[in-house]
Amino acid sequence: MKVKSEMKKFIKANESIIDKKDDEDKDICCICYQNKVSKLFIPCGHRFCSSCSEILEQNKNCPYCRSEILSII
């Protein structure tokens, strides 16, 4: 029980750092974890970097949801 309360204190004290890190991760490609996302798959809306998008486009389906890629913007 003590560990749980200590963990809550730690999270509360570092809440702004944790939230900022989560926001930064949203802009990083989930395939390569190196480049910023810059392409959007239509119609599903999943986002990837331009390098990964070129490779993924050849597959014709989004790697996340498997919906057909109609366009990339």
N, C-alpha and C positions, 0 to 999 in steps of 0.2 A: 504494500500500500504506500509506503514511503517513496518508493521509486516512482510510482505514478504521480504523486504530488510534486516531486522534484522535476519530473518531465513536464508537467503543466507549467511550472514556474519558468523553466527554461524556454518553452515555446512562447509564453507570454512575453518574456524579456527580449526575445529575438524575433518577434512577430513581423516587424517591418523588413528585416533582412530576408526572412523566409518568403514573404510575399513578393519582394523585389526579385528574388531568384526565380520564383515561379513565372513571373512576367517575362523575364529574360529568356527562359527556356521555351516559351511559346514562339519565339522568333527564330529558333534554331531548327534546322531540318532534322526530322525524327529518323531519317534513314542513315545519314552520314555523321550526324552530330558535330559537324564542322562549319557548315555554311548557313547563312541566314536564309530563311524562306523567301522566295521571290516569285513563285509560280503557284497558281490556283487551279485545281482540277475542276472541270465542269462536267456533270452537274453536282457532284458530291460535296465540293468545297474544301477538300483536304489540301493542305499546302506543303510544298517541298522546295528545296533549292533548285536552281536551274540545272545543275549538273545531274542530280538524281532524277529530275523530271524528264530529261532527255532519255535516260535509260528506262525509266518506268513507262514512258509513253509507248515504247515498243511492245510492251506486254498487253496494251489495250485495256487493262483493268486497274483500278486503284488498288494498291497493296493493302490498304486499310479495310475498305468496305467491299471490295470486289465489283463495284459498279463500273460500268463501261465508261471509259474516258472519251467524252465527245469533243472536248476542247481543253486547251491549257492557256490560261492568261496570266 
